[in-house]
């Protein structure tokens, strides 16, 4: 169970790993949303052509993709640190901001 009067600290340390797992789940949902958006953009017609043919839509997809890969790189770095025995609390908290 742990040492007496240190339960709160154990719970707080556990929250860090929960945040990492929530980021991984959010990252997967980001990938799904990007794929669904691209599929929709290929099928939806506006002004006589598929939505994907509009430059502004392609820019939005590129922005989504860049943000997703940035979160993925950040998460990989955090997981590497955790596996090395470190608990980068500040990095975990900062990375969660990008998963909104």
Biopython code that builds the backbone (N, CA, C, O; Angstrom):
import numpy as np
from Bio.PDB.StructureBuilder import StructureBuilder

atoms = [
    (1, "UNK", "N", (0.825, -1.194, 0.000)),
    (1, "UNK", "CA", (0.000, 0.000, 0.000)),
    (1, "UNK", "C", (0.865, 1.253, 0.000)),
    (1, "UNK", "O", (0.462, 2.259, -0.585)),
    (2, "UNK", "N", (1.990, 1.238, 0.605)),
    (2, "UNK", "CA", (2.835, 2.416, 0.669)),
    (2, "UNK", "C", (3.026, 2.871, 2.097)),
    (2, "UNK", "O", (2.441, 2.337, 3.040)),
    (3, "UNK", "N", (3.860, 3.867, 2.217)),
    (3, "UNK", "CA", (4.157, 4.381, 3.550)),
    (3, "UNK", "C", (3.008, 5.221, 4.083)),
    (3, "UNK", "O", (2.246, 5.820, 3.324)),
    (4, "UNK", "N", (2.902, 5.248, 5.402)),
    (4, "UNK", "CA", (1.851, 6.008, 6.053)),
    (4, "UNK", "C", (2.059, 7.498, 5.807)),
    (4, "UNK", "O", (3.186, 7.992, 5.829)),
    (5, "UNK", "N", (0.971, 8.194, 5.578)),
    (5, "UNK", "CA", (0.939, 9.642, 5.337)),
    (5, "UNK", "C", (1.589, 10.065, 4.022)),
    (5, "UNK", "O", (1.856, 11.251, 3.831)),
    (6, "UNK", "N", (1.849, 9.133, 3.118)),
    (6, "UNK", "CA", (2.401, 9.475, 1.805)),
    (6, "UNK", "C", (1.451, 9.091, 0.676)),
    (6, "UNK", "O", (1.848, 9.056, -0.489)),
    (7, "UNK", "N", (0.199, 8.802, 1.022)),
    (7, "UNK", "CA", (-0.781, 8.394, 0.023)),
    (7, "UNK", "C", (-1.072, 9.481, -0.994)),
    (7, "UNK", "O", (-1.225, 9.202, -2.183)),
    (8, "UNK", "N", (-1.150, 10.729, -0.526)),
    (8, "UNK", "CA", (-1.445, 11.836, -1.447)),
    (8, "UNK", "C", (-0.356, 11.972, -2.499)),
    (8, "UNK", "O", (-0.649, 12.196, -3.674)),
    (9, "UNK", "N", (0.894, 11.838, -2.086)),
    (9, "UNK", "CA", (2.015, 11.948, -3.033)),
    (9, "UNK", "C", (1.949, 10.818, -4.054)),
    (9, "UNK", "O", (2.189, 11.039, -5.241)),
    (10, "UNK", "N", (1.625, 9.607, -3.598)),
    (10, "UNK", "CA", (1.513, 8.472, -4.526)),
    (10, "UNK", "C", (0.406, 8.709, -5.553)),
    (10, "UNK", "O", (0.562, 8.400, -6.735)),
    (11, "UNK", "N", (-0.707, 9.257, -5.087)),
    (11, "UNK", "CA", (-1.816, 9.544, -6.000)),
    (11, "UNK", "C", (-1.411, 10.605, -7.014)),
    (11, "UNK", "O", (-1.710, 10.472, -8.201)),
    (12, "UNK", "N", (-0.737, 11.655, -6.562)),
    (12, "UNK", "CA", (-0.315, 12.728, -7.463)),
    (12, "UNK", "C", (0.679, 12.215, -8.506)),
    (12, "UNK", "O", (0.623, 12.620, -9.667)),
    (13, "UNK", "N", (1.589, 11.324, -8.096)),
    (13, "UNK", "CA", (2.541, 10.755, -9.051)),
    (13, "UNK", "C", (1.825, 9.876, -10.077)),
    (13, "UNK", "O", (2.238, 9.815, -11.235)),
    (14, "UNK", "N", (0.776, 9.208, -9.666)),
    (14, "UNK", "CA", (0.001, 8.378, -10.582)),
    (14, "UNK", "C", (-0.714, 9.232, -11.631)),
    (14, "UNK", "O", (-0.903, 8.792, -12.765)),
    (15, "UNK", "N", (-1.105, 10.436, -11.260)),
    (15, "UNK", "CA", (-1.774, 11.333, -12.213)),
    (15, "UNK", "C", (-0.886, 11.623, -13.421)),
    (15, "UNK", "O", (-1.395, 11.790, -14.530)),
    (16, "UNK", "N", (0.426, 11.684, -13.225)),
    (16, "UNK", "CA", (1.324, 11.965, -14.346)),
    (16, "UNK", "C", (1.222, 10.884, -15.413)),
    (16, "UNK", "O", (1.148, 11.190, -16.603)),
    (17, "UNK", "N", (1.219, 9.631, -14.997)),
    (17, "UNK", "CA", (1.095, 8.545, -15.971)),
    (17, "UNK", "C", (-0.290, 8.528, -16.612)),
    (17, "UNK", "O", (-0.427, 8.168, -17.781)),
    (18, "UNK", "N", (-1.312, 8.912, -15.859)),
    (18, "UNK", "CA", (-2.650, 9.000, -16.446)),
    (18, "UNK", "C", (-2.701, 10.089, -17.514)),
    (18, "UNK", "O", (-3.344, 9.919, -18.550)),
    (19, "UNK", "N", (-2.026, 11.198, -17.260)),
    (19, "UNK", "CA", (-1.986, 12.274, -18.268)),
    (19, "UNK", "C", (-1.311, 11.796, -19.546)),
    (19, "UNK", "O", (-1.756, 12.118, -20.647)),
    (20, "UNK", "N", (-0.235, 11.027, -19.398)),
    (20, "UNK", "CA", (0.462, 10.504, -20.578)),
    (20, "UNK", "C", (-0.466, 9.579, -21.364)),
    (20, "UNK", "O", (-0.516, 9.654, -22.592)),
    (21, "UNK", "N", (-1.193, 8.717, -20.677)),
    (21, "UNK", "CA", (-2.098, 7.806, -21.387)),
    (21, "UNK", "C", (-3.260, 8.569, -22.029)),
    (21, "UNK", "O", (-3.724, 8.190, -23.105)),
    (22, "UNK", "N", (-3.728, 9.626, -21.391)),
    (22, "UNK", "CA", (-4.782, 10.451, -22.002)),
    (22, "UNK", "C", (-4.266, 11.154, -23.250)),
    (22, "UNK", "O", (-4.994, 11.296, -24.233)),
    (23, "UNK", "N", (-3.009, 11.596, -23.211)),
    (23, "UNK", "CA", (-2.421, 12.206, -24.403)),
    (23, "UNK", "C", (-2.343, 11.213, -25.541)),
    (23, "UNK", "O", (-2.606, 11.564, -26.691)),
    (24, "UNK", "N", (-1.984, 9.973, -25.233)),
    (24, "UNK", "CA", (-1.907, 8.946, -26.283)),
    (24, "UNK", "C", (-3.278, 8.706, -26.901)),
    (24, "UNK", "O", (-3.397, 8.559, -28.117)),
    (25, "UNK", "N", (-4.312, 8.667, -26.066)),
    (25, "UNK", "CA", (-5.670, 8.510, -26.588)),
    (25, "UNK", "C", (-6.099, 9.692, -27.433)),
    (25, "UNK", "O", (-6.722, 9.524, -28.482)),
    (26, "UNK", "N", (-5.761, 10.899, -26.970)),
    (26, "UNK", "CA", (-6.098, 12.096, -27.742)),
    (26, "UNK", "C", (-5.357, 12.114, -29.071)),
    (26, "UNK", "O", (-5.912, 12.524, -30.090)),
    (27, "UNK", "N", (-4.112, 11.675, -29.062)),
    (27, "UNK", "CA", (-3.333, 11.630, -30.301)),
    (27, "UNK", "C", (-3.969, 10.698, -31.319)),
    (27, "UNK", "O", (-4.038, 11.023, -32.505)),
    (28, "UNK", "N", (-4.429, 9.552, -30.867)),
    (28, "UNK", "CA", (-5.082, 8.623, -31.785)),
    (28, "UNK", "C", (-6.363, 9.234, -32.355)),
    (28, "UNK", "O", (-6.659, 9.077, -33.539)),
    (29, "UNK", "N", (-7.110, 9.925, -31.514)),
    (29, "UNK", "CA", (-8.329, 10.588, -32.007)),
    (29, "UNK", "C", (-7.985, 11.682, -33.014)),
    (29, "UNK", "O", (-8.734, 11.900, -33.966)),
    (30, "UNK", "N", (-6.863, 12.370, -32.815)),
    (30, "UNK", "CA", (-6.423, 13.382, -33.782)),
    (30, "UNK", "C", (-6.157, 12.738, -35.137)),
    (30, "UNK", "O", (-6.540, 13.281, -36.173)),
    (31, "UNK", "N", (-5.496, 11.571, -35.129)),
    (31, "UNK", "CA", (-5.235, 10.859, -36.389)),
    (31, "UNK", "C", (-6.534, 10.454, -37.070)),
    (31, "UNK", "O", (-6.662, 10.575, -38.288)),
    (32, "UNK", "N", (-7.491, 9.978, -36.294)),
    (32, "UNK", "CA", (-8.783, 9.570, -36.848)),
    (32, "UNK", "C", (-9.509, 10.781, -37.441)),
    (32, "UNK", "O", (-10.059, 10.698, -38.540)),
    (33, "UNK", "N", (-9.512, 11.892, -36.726)),
    (33, "UNK", "CA", (-10.188, 13.091, -37.219)),
    (33, "UNK", "C", (-9.555, 13.599, -38.504)),
    (33, "UNK", "O", (-10.259, 14.032, -39.417)),
    (34, "UNK", "N", (-8.231, 13.550, -38.580)),
    (34, "UNK", "CA", (-7.555, 13.974, -39.807)),
    (34, "UNK", "C", (-7.945, 13.078, -40.970)),
    (34, "UNK", "O", (-8.256, 13.569, -42.056)),
    (35, "UNK", "N", (-7.930, 11.774, -40.754)),
    (35, "UNK", "CA", (-8.296, 10.844, -41.833)),
    (35, "UNK", "C", (-9.747, 11.036, -42.261)),
    (35, "UNK", "O", (-10.048, 11.025, -43.454)),
    (36, "UNK", "N", (-10.642, 11.210, -41.302)),
    (36, "UNK", "CA", (-12.051, 11.438, -41.623)),
    (36, "UNK", "C", (-12.227, 12.763, -42.375)),
    (36, "UNK", "O", (-13.034, 12.849, -43.301)),
    (37, "UNK", "N", (-11.486, 13.775, -41.984)),
    (37, "UNK", "CA", (-11.578, 15.071, -42.669)),
    (37, "UNK", "C", (-11.133, 14.959, -44.118)),
    (37, "UNK", "O", (-11.766, 15.508, -45.020)),
    (38, "UNK", "N", (-10.048, 14.248, -44.327)),
    (38, "UNK", "CA", (-9.545, 14.084, -45.697)),
    (38, "UNK", "C", (-10.545, 13.294, -46.533)),
    (38, "UNK", "O", (-10.801, 13.644, -47.685)),
    (39, "UNK", "N", (-11.112, 12.232, -45.965)),
    (39, "UNK", "CA", (-12.134, 11.465, -46.693)),
    (39, "UNK", "C", (-13.331, 12.344, -47.059)),
    (39, "UNK", "O", (-13.828, 12.294, -48.184)),
    (40, "UNK", "N", (-13.782, 13.143, -46.103)),
    (40, "UNK", "CA", (-14.919, 14.036, -46.338)),
    (40, "UNK", "C", (-14.578, 15.057, -47.416)),
    (40, "UNK", "O", (-15.401, 15.347, -48.285)),
    (41, "UNK", "N", (-13.374, 15.599, -47.361)),
    (41, "UNK", "CA", (-12.964, 16.615, -48.335)),
    (41, "UNK", "C", (-12.889, 16.057, -49.745)),
    (41, "UNK", "O", (-13.039, 16.800, -50.715)),
    (42, "UNK", "N", (-12.659, 14.767, -49.868)),
    (42, "UNK", "CA", (-12.631, 14.151, -51.200)),
    (42, "UNK", "C", (-14.036, 13.906, -51.739)),
    (42, "UNK", "O", (-14.229, 13.895, -52.955)),
    (43, "UNK", "N", (-15.021, 13.709, -50.861)),
    (43, "UNK", "CA", (-16.367, 13.391, -51.325)),
    (43, "UNK", "C", (-17.281, 14.608, -51.414)),
    (43, "UNK", "O", (-18.170, 14.635, -52.265)),
    (44, "UNK", "N", (-17.096, 15.595, -50.577)),
    (44, "UNK", "CA", (-17.966, 16.782, -50.553)),
    (44, "UNK", "C", (-17.658, 17.675, -51.753)),
    (44, "UNK", "O", (-16.503, 18.005, -52.022)),
    (45, "UNK", "N", (-18.688, 18.050, -52.447)),
    (45, "UNK", "CA", (-18.555, 18.908, -53.631)),
    (45, "UNK", "C", (-18.997, 20.334, -53.303)),
    (45, "UNK", "O", (-20.068, 20.537, -52.732)),
    (46, "UNK", "N", (-18.182, 21.308, -53.660)),
    (46, "UNK", "CA", (-18.568, 22.720, -53.563)),
    (46, "UNK", "C", (-18.093, 23.436, -54.811)),
    (46, "UNK", "O", (-16.984, 23.200, -55.291)),
    (47, "UNK", "N", (-18.927, 24.300, -55.327)),
    (47, "UNK", "CA", (-18.602, 25.067, -56.532)),
    (47, "UNK", "C", (-18.155, 24.161, -57.669)),
    (47, "UNK", "O", (-17.279, 24.522, -58.455)),
    (48, "UNK", "N", (-18.769, 22.969, -57.751)),
    (48, "UNK", "CA", (-18.514, 22.065, -58.864)),
    (48, "UNK", "C", (-17.239, 21.242, -58.754)),
    (48, "UNK", "O", (-16.846, 20.603, -59.731)),
    (49, "UNK", "N", (-16.591, 21.234, -57.620)),
    (49, "UNK", "CA", (-15.377, 20.435, -57.465)),
    (49, "UNK", "C", (-15.274, 19.918, -56.022)),
    (49, "UNK", "O", (-15.906, 20.459, -55.116)),
    (50, "UNK", "N", (-14.478, 18.874, -55.825)),
    (50, "UNK", "CA", (-14.325, 18.353, -54.458)),
    (50, "UNK", "C", (-13.714, 19.420, -53.536)),
    (50, "UNK", "O", (-12.917, 20.253, -53.968)),
    (51, "UNK", "N", (-14.097, 19.373, -52.293)),
    (51, "UNK", "CA", (-13.619, 20.342, -51.312)),
    (51, "UNK", "C", (-12.088, 20.349, -51.224)),
    (51, "UNK", "O", (-11.482, 21.392, -50.981)),
    (52, "UNK", "N", (-11.474, 19.193, -51.420)),
    (52, "UNK", "CA", (-10.024, 19.070, -51.312)),
    (52, "UNK", "C", (-9.302, 19.896, -52.374)),
    (52, "UNK", "O", (-8.120, 20.205, -52.220)),
    (53, "UNK", "N", (-9.996, 20.251, -53.436)),
    (53, "UNK", "CA", (-9.374, 21.036, -54.512)),
    (53, "UNK", "C", (-9.200, 22.504, -54.142)),
    (53, "UNK", "O", (-8.485, 23.230, -54.834)),
    (54, "UNK", "N", (-9.839, 22.956, -53.063)),
    (54, "UNK", "CA", (-9.715, 24.347, -52.624)),
    (54, "UNK", "C", (-8.452, 24.513, -51.785)),
    (54, "UNK", "O", (-8.207, 23.746, -50.854)),
    (55, "UNK", "N", (-7.668, 25.507, -52.121)),
    (55, "UNK", "CA", (-6.388, 25.706, -51.461)),
    (55, "UNK", "C", (-6.533, 25.934, -49.953)),
    (55, "UNK", "O", (-5.719, 25.442, -49.172)),
    (56, "UNK", "N", (-7.541, 26.662, -49.551)),
    (56, "UNK", "CA", (-7.733, 26.944, -48.124)),
    (56, "UNK", "C", (-7.971, 25.660, -47.338)),
    (56, "UNK", "O", (-7.525, 25.549, -46.196)),
    (57, "UNK", "N", (-8.653, 24.707, -47.917)),
    (57, "UNK", "CA", (-8.901, 23.426, -47.258)),
    (57, "UNK", "C", (-7.601, 22.633, -47.145)),
    (57, "UNK", "O", (-7.334, 22.018, -46.113)),
    (58, "UNK", "N", (-6.804, 22.647, -48.192)),
    (58, "UNK", "CA", (-5.512, 21.951, -48.138)),
    (58, "UNK", "C", (-4.603, 22.567, -47.080)),
    (58, "UNK", "O", (-3.845, 21.855, -46.420)),
    (59, "UNK", "N", (-4.676, 23.888, -46.917)),
    (59, "UNK", "CA", (-3.887, 24.549, -45.866)),
    (59, "UNK", "C", (-4.348, 24.100, -44.483)),
    (59, "UNK", "O", (-3.528, 23.857, -43.597)),
    (60, "UNK", "N", (-5.649, 23.992, -44.305)),
    (60, "UNK", "CA", (-6.183, 23.540, -43.013)),
    (60, "UNK", "C", (-5.744, 22.109, -42.712)),
    (60, "UNK", "O", (-5.404, 21.794, -41.571)),
    (61, "UNK", "N", (-5.749, 21.254, -43.709)),
    (61, "UNK", "CA", (-5.299, 19.877, -43.523)),
    (61, "UNK", "C", (-3.809, 19.846, -43.183)),
    (61, "UNK", "O", (-3.383, 19.082, -42.317)),
    (62, "UNK", "N", (-3.025, 20.672, -43.858)),
    (62, "UNK", "CA", (-1.591, 20.729, -43.566)),
    (62, "UNK", "C", (-1.344, 21.211, -42.136)),
    (62, "UNK", "O", (-0.467, 20.683, -41.453)),
    (63, "UNK", "N", (-2.104, 22.204, -41.676)),
    (63, "UNK", "CA", (-1.975, 22.679, -40.296)),
    (63, "UNK", "C", (-2.343, 21.590, -39.299)),
    (63, "UNK", "O", (-1.646, 21.387, -38.305)),
    (64, "UNK", "N", (-3.442, 20.890, -39.568)),
    (64, "UNK", "CA", (-3.853, 19.790, -38.688)),
    (64, "UNK", "C", (-2.753, 18.731, -38.621)),
    (64, "UNK", "O", (-2.408, 18.256, -37.539)),
    (65, "UNK", "N", (-2.218, 18.373, -39.756)),
    (65, "UNK", "CA", (-1.190, 17.348, -39.819)),
    (65, "UNK", "C", (0.062, 17.771, -39.059)),
    (65, "UNK", "O", (0.644, 16.969, -38.329)),
    (66, "UNK", "N", (0.477, 19.015, -39.224)),
    (66, "UNK", "CA", (1.670, 19.509, -38.523)),
    (66, "UNK", "C", (1.475, 19.487, -37.012)),
    (66, "UNK", "O", (2.384, 19.105, -36.275)),
    (67, "UNK", "N", (0.302, 19.892, -36.549)),
    (67, "UNK", "CA", (0.030, 19.869, -35.106)),
    (67, "UNK", "C", (0.017, 18.442, -34.569)),
    (67, "UNK", "O", (0.530, 18.181, -33.481)),
    (68, "UNK", "N", (-0.559, 17.533, -35.319)),
    (68, "UNK", "CA", (-0.619, 16.140, -34.893)),
    (68, "UNK", "C", (0.783, 15.556, -34.768)),
    (68, "UNK", "O", (1.100, 14.899, -33.777)),
    (69, "UNK", "N", (1.619, 15.795, -35.769)),
    (69, "UNK", "CA", (2.970, 15.244, -35.714)),
    (69, "UNK", "C", (3.818, 15.909, -34.639)),
    (69, "UNK", "O", (4.724, 15.275, -34.098)),
    (70, "UNK", "N", (3.551, 17.162, -34.321)),
    (70, "UNK", "CA", (4.250, 17.821, -33.216)),
    (70, "UNK", "C", (3.877, 17.183, -31.880)),
    (70, "UNK", "O", (4.746, 16.936, -31.044)),
    (71, "UNK", "N", (2.587, 16.916, -31.679)),
    (71, "UNK", "CA", (2.142, 16.254, -30.449)),
    (71, "UNK", "C", (2.734, 14.849, -30.369)),
    (71, "UNK", "O", (3.152, 14.406, -29.299)),
    (72, "UNK", "N", (2.769, 14.158, -31.494)),
    (72, "UNK", "CA", (3.321, 12.806, -31.503)),
    (72, "UNK", "C", (4.803, 12.814, -31.124)),
    (72, "UNK", "O", (5.251, 11.961, -30.358)),
    (73, "UNK", "N", (5.552, 13.759, -31.650)),
    (73, "UNK", "CA", (6.979, 13.859, -31.317)),
    (73, "UNK", "C", (7.170, 14.194, -29.844)),
    (73, "UNK", "O", (8.042, 13.633, -29.180)),
    (74, "UNK", "N", (6.352, 15.107, -29.337)),
    (74, "UNK", "CA", (6.428, 15.484, -27.925)),
    (74, "UNK", "C", (6.104, 14.283, -27.035)),
    (74, "UNK", "O", (6.787, 14.040, -26.040)),
    (75, "UNK", "N", (5.071, 13.542, -27.394)),
    (75, "UNK", "CA", (4.682, 12.367, -26.617)),
    (75, "UNK", "C", (5.768, 11.298, -26.660)),
    (75, "UNK", "O", (6.038, 10.656, -25.645)),
    (76, "UNK", "N", (6.386, 11.101, -27.803)),
    (76, "UNK", "CA", (7.486, 10.133, -27.894)),
    (76, "UNK", "C", (8.644, 10.529, -26.993)),
    (76, "UNK", "O", (9.246, 9.676, -26.341)),
    (77, "UNK", "N", (8.957, 11.814, -26.953)),
    (77, "UNK", "CA", (10.025, 12.306, -26.093)),
    (77, "UNK", "C", (9.682, 12.067, -24.616)),
    (77, "UNK", "O", (10.536, 11.644, -23.837)),
    (78, "UNK", "N", (8.448, 12.336, -24.244)),
    (78, "UNK", "CA", (8.009, 12.132, -22.866)),
    (78, "UNK", "C", (8.071, 10.650, -22.498)),
    (78, "UNK", "O", (8.561, 10.293, -21.427)),
    (79, "UNK", "N", (7.577, 9.794, -23.381)),
    (79, "UNK", "CA", (7.603, 8.356, -23.106)),
    (79, "UNK", "C", (9.036, 7.840, -22.979)),
    (79, "UNK", "O", (9.311, 6.981, -22.142)),
    (80, "UNK", "N", (9.934, 8.350, -23.790)),
    (80, "UNK", "CA", (11.338, 7.962, -23.689)),
    (80, "UNK", "C", (11.891, 8.359, -22.329)),
    (80, "UNK", "O", (12.613, 7.582, -21.704)),
    (81, "UNK", "N", (11.561, 9.561, -21.860)),
    (81, "UNK", "CA", (12.024, 10.020, -20.553)),
    (81, "UNK", "C", (11.463, 9.154, -19.430)),
    (81, "UNK", "O", (12.187, 8.778, -18.508)),
    (82, "UNK", "N", (10.168, 8.837, -19.513)),
    (82, "UNK", "CA", (9.538, 8.008, -18.487)),
    (82, "UNK", "C", (10.169, 6.615, -18.472)),
    (82, "UNK", "O", (10.439, 6.067, -17.404)),
    (83, "UNK", "N", (10.402, 6.047, -19.646)),
    (83, "UNK", "CA", (11.025, 4.723, -19.714)),
    (83, "UNK", "C", (12.465, 4.736, -19.213)),
    (83, "UNK", "O", (12.987, 3.703, -18.794)),
    (84, "UNK", "N", (13.106, 5.899, -19.257)),
    (84, "UNK", "CA", (14.476, 6.033, -18.760)),
    (84, "UNK", "C", (14.526, 6.245, -17.254)),
    (84, "UNK", "O", (15.608, 6.327, -16.672)),
    (85, "UNK", "N", (13.368, 6.333, -16.624)),
    (85, "UNK", "CA", (13.321, 6.485, -15.179)),
    (85, "UNK", "C", (13.042, 7.893, -14.696)),
    (85, "UNK", "O", (12.953, 8.125, -13.490)),
    (86, "UNK", "N", (12.904, 8.831, -15.607)),
    (86, "UNK", "CA", (12.619, 10.212, -15.251)),
    (86, "UNK", "C", (11.110, 10.440, -15.311)),
    (86, "UNK", "O", (10.404, 9.721, -16.018)),
    (87, "UNK", "N", (10.613, 11.425, -14.583)),
    (87, "UNK", "CA", (9.200, 11.791, -14.669)),
    (87, "UNK", "C", (9.140, 13.288, -15.003)),
    (87, "UNK", "O", (9.130, 14.128, -14.103)),
    (88, "UNK", "N", (9.099, 13.617, -16.305)),
    (88, "UNK", "CA", (9.130, 15.030, -16.718)),
    (88, "UNK", "C", (7.764, 15.700, -16.527)),
    (88, "UNK", "O", (7.013, 15.888, -17.484)),
    (89, "UNK", "N", (7.462, 16.049, -15.297)),
    (89, "UNK", "CA", (6.137, 16.580, -14.953)),
    (89, "UNK", "C", (5.818, 17.839, -15.748)),
    (89, "UNK", "O", (4.718, 17.974, -16.284)),
    (90, "UNK", "N", (6.768, 18.756, -15.828)),
    (90, "UNK", "CA", (6.518, 20.009, -16.548)),
    (90, "UNK", "C", (6.230, 19.739, -18.023)),
    (90, "UNK", "O", (5.340, 20.356, -18.608)),
    (91, "UNK", "N", (6.978, 18.824, -18.618)),
    (91, "UNK", "CA", (6.768, 18.504, -20.035)),
    (91, "UNK", "C", (5.409, 17.848, -20.254)),
    (91, "UNK", "O", (4.737, 18.114, -21.250)),
    (92, "UNK", "N", (5.012, 16.995, -19.326)),
    (92, "UNK", "CA", (3.703, 16.335, -19.431)),
    (92, "UNK", "C", (2.593, 17.381, -19.382)),
    (92, "UNK", "O", (1.650, 17.332, -20.172)),
    (93, "UNK", "N", (2.709, 18.324, -18.454)),
    (93, "UNK", "CA", (1.687, 19.369, -18.334)),
    (93, "UNK", "C", (1.646, 20.257, -19.575)),
    (93, "UNK", "O", (0.568, 20.627, -20.041)),
    (94, "UNK", "N", (2.820, 20.598, -20.108)),
    (94, "UNK", "CA", (2.866, 21.442, -21.314)),
    (94, "UNK", "C", (2.292, 20.713, -22.522)),
    (94, "UNK", "O", (1.573, 21.303, -23.329)),
    (95, "UNK", "N", (2.609, 19.443, -22.639)),
    (95, "UNK", "CA", (2.134, 18.672, -23.788)),
    (95, "UNK", "C", (0.617, 18.522, -23.785)),
    (95, "UNK", "O", (-0.005, 18.469, -24.847)),
    (96, "UNK", "N", (0.025, 18.455, -22.609)),
    (96, "UNK", "CA", (-1.433, 18.333, -22.529)),
    (96, "UNK", "C", (-2.143, 19.537, -23.129)),
    (96, "UNK", "O", (-3.272, 19.416, -23.603)),
    (97, "UNK", "N", (-1.503, 20.682, -23.115)),
    (97, "UNK", "CA", (-2.104, 21.889, -23.698)),
    (97, "UNK", "C", (-2.340, 21.681, -25.194)),
    (97, "UNK", "O", (-3.342, 22.153, -25.731)),
    (98, "UNK", "N", (-1.440, 20.990, -25.863)),
    (98, "UNK", "CA", (-1.550, 20.794, -27.311)),
    (98, "UNK", "C", (-2.552, 19.719, -27.697)),
    (98, "UNK", "O", (-2.869, 19.556, -28.875)),
    (99, "UNK", "N", (-3.050, 18.989, -26.713)),
    (99, "UNK", "CA", (-4.014, 17.921, -26.989)),
    (99, "UNK", "C", (-5.459, 18.396, -26.885)),
    (99, "UNK", "O", (-6.377, 17.587, -27.017)),
    (100, "UNK", "N", (-5.677, 19.666, -26.654)),
    (100, "UNK", "CA", (-7.042, 20.204, -26.549)),
    (100, "UNK", "C", (-7.704, 20.269, -27.894)),
    (100, "UNK", "O", (-8.854, 20.695, -27.996)),
]
sb = StructureBuilder()
sb.init_structure("model")
sb.init_model(0)
sb.init_chain("A")
sb.init_seg("    ")
for serial, (resi, resn, name, xyz) in enumerate(atoms, 1):
    if name == "N":
        sb.init_residue(resn, " ", resi, " ")
    sb.init_atom(name, np.array(xyz, "f"), 0.0, 1.0, " ", f" {name:<3s}", serial, name[0])
structure = sb.get_structure()
